[in-house]
Amino acid sequence: MFPRPWISIVTVSAISLLVCSLVKSFPEADKVKSLPDHSPVSFQQFAGYIPLDDKNHRALFYYFVEAETDPASKPLVLWLNGGPGCTSVGIGAFTEHGPFVTNQGEAIKKNQYSWNKEANILYLESPAGVGFSYSLNLSFYKTLNDEVTARDNLVFLQRWFAKFPEYMNRDFYIMGESYGGHYVPQLAELIIKSKVNFNLKGIAIGNPLLDFDTDMNAEDEYYWSHGIISDYAYKIKTSLCNSSRSLRELFRDQLSNGCLLAARKLSEEYSFIPFIDEYYVIGDRCLSYNVSQAGFLREMLNSRMFQFRNQQNEEPDQQIDKCNMKYSEMYLNRKDVQKALHARLVGTTNYHLCSKIVLMNYDPLNREIPTINVVGFLVKSGLRVIIYSGDQDSVIPFMGTRRLVDGLAKKLGLKTTMPYSAWFVDKQVGGWTQVYGNHLTFATVRGASHGTPATQPKSSFLLFNAFLQGKPLPKA
């Protein structure tokens, strides 16, 4: 709306000043002044709740960190962890790429490779029931599925932008990992189809679940190619009952004779599972902790398939301590930390990195619906897309992801614009990458786990920065 000629210059100026003051007025009630056991920082932090309904029966918790320098010129990135049911705050922010990472015990320290050096980062605990997010109506959990999650995340964003209007027109990216292979592209698709006024520029997803059969069966190949199982075991898996089939039957509680026979034949050989970290096969596991971001797989396997109890840690930090996930949970369970973050526990007595109520109620059939074609829709819509993999993750291995991206490129008729080749960090190989057309990139991060920033922070930071700038990963 333009001002009418008869409105005075003074009036126009007053209106302009009012608008500017409103645009820059962040919610003081949500401002995080400092976090326990760490001195105040120069950048602003906010945390709190966005209600999804007017009666506040359901609300999502967020943690927002502005860029360390010149936040007004930096893009906005929404981060979503996987599960379904795992927290973006406890995992993404405090063990991977937030401004602070957990140290031994209940302490935190500054993260040298925090992603808020290059962007304003919004960590969202979704769906309701994850972390500090909640639903007072318990029947809501019976309705949990991908469609509900995407819809609630869109409502969250609309209401969050109303709270932080200065970011409404900012370049916007959605990123995530693991089951984020569903969350991220589905939310981006909904944003495009809903024609909401977000300045969405691209998505990035790490070690993502994109196609159940391809991703799950890649685990068998990964075990065999990395010397974890024998030729005999690989032959049994591929001929009698591969991983996608066994998991599908477990979801339906109907194990076939073939899968039962395979389980009996391989029970001894697969007894190694409790002793390695499947999410970071070259790393040691945390002996005193059990958490799984791709928990729907590990919970279902349990003792029924291979007669053992999986007790792996997910994403150890090779530079600090393999139990950093445990320390993150300990830190966020502190009452002084919850007070500083304006958080509260609703319907639970403890903060958990992965929510049982979400995990056990989330529609299991959603996991079998491929999202690789949704990624194709986003590429055709002009969004920039990067799909990356830590190459030491056996749960959603890079080999399956690489096949899916290459197959998608062929389906879309995209030519290779950068052939498969190494990219570098400080004159060392950081991983391998291939670019298709102008918008689709696949990359691996050498030596990285399921959550790449936890184990290869510098390489992951460089990849993140290149993605935001729309530049290819550096060559030697």
Phi, psi and omega in degrees: 000130180264147178293141178285153186304330186279354178285131185291157177299323179298316180296315179300317180298319180296319179295317180299317179297320179296315180298315180299319180293324179290319183297325185262008183268091178286155183291107182298328181296336181265357184290131177266111184288318175193162177254142181306141179069021174211140181289157179303153181244169186281335182267159181275145175231145178222148177207148179163201187244144170244112179290142180263352177218157186295335180270002176061033177283338181220131183214145178252138181267140178229156172227119186240128178239124176287160178300148183299322180229143175045059183299335182293340181260357186259152179287172176251133179238126172266130180247133180231121173278178190255227182129264359292138176122008183253152194271135175284336180280304183294327181262297185299310186284317190257358173232350185242285191224017176283176181292339178231145173234150183288142178249189180301143182074221183254024184263163173232159175219162180295138180268117182297331183244037178298138181288346178282007168288336184240352184203164169271124189246129179247112179263125184242128175269105187217147359281182176306137185107344178270132176056237180270352178289153188208162168227124177286336177270104185292337179294342177303321185296337178287347182257004188295127174199179183298321181296316179296317181298314180297317181296314180295322179295324177292317177299318177305310183299317180300318181283329177292318178295328176294330180278330181235066188297338180298338183265000187300320183258011181287149171306129191234133179231147175243129182227158177182186181210164175063241176291355168300343172297343170261308185305311190292303181295327180293321177293317179298318178298317180295321178299315181294313184289332178280346179058036175286158188272059174256145181268059185289125183250333182180174177227155174218135180223136183252138181039056191271148168280110182244328179210116190305308184295312181297313183292317183288322180287339175296336177297318178300315179296321180296312179305313183291314184291339179259013175073018182276327175236162183279169174302321181298313181296319180296322178295318178297314181299316185282340182259325184258314187195095179284175187295321181294321179293315182296319179292319179299318180291325178293321177302324183265000180058040181221080180282127180281167177299323180297317181287325176295320179295317179298319180298318180294318182292330188251004184302322181288315183292327181272006178290354177289340191307317181294350188254001175232162175265104183297338181274350179202080195293340178267359182256159174282151178267160177278116187290340188249019185210150181220111176212145185217116180288331173261047190299334181298333178283311187288324178297320182290323181295308174041226183259354189283330186271311183241012173060045174210166177252119182284127182230033184285152166272159187269306192222076181290156178258111187294339183272341185240288186197136182291353180256027184295335176294319178299317182293324177299315179296320178298316182296315183284350173273353178288135182295324180290329176290316179298321178295318180296328181269002182058037183253158175213156178266124181237119179080008179208155180263348182221152174276128179240142179293330177228132188269122178294321184294325176286313181304313186281343181255345183294133183305112184293336181292336178299329183293338183267358179272118182296143175246002180298327178287332174295320175301319177299320177300319181293320178298315179295334179281355177097005177284148174277130186231129170234132176241121187232158184220129164290126190277003176252020176261122179264351185280313171233082191288157182297330186294323176291316180298318180299318178298318182295317180293317179297318178296321178295317179300317178296318180297323181276354182072030181272130177275152176290120179261343172218112184294160181303120184200167181284148168242162196231150173228116181052046177067012174247151180294121177270341181159198180231153185211156174215139182241136180242127180059215181256352191230351187241124181230137169247141178211148169250155175244113187294131177076014185258156182270190177304320173255094193303321184293339181290330186245337174227070187297319183291314179298318180294322178296319179295319177298315179301314182294319178296321178298313181299322183276353181068029182251152176291154176295144189291143174264173183297000000 
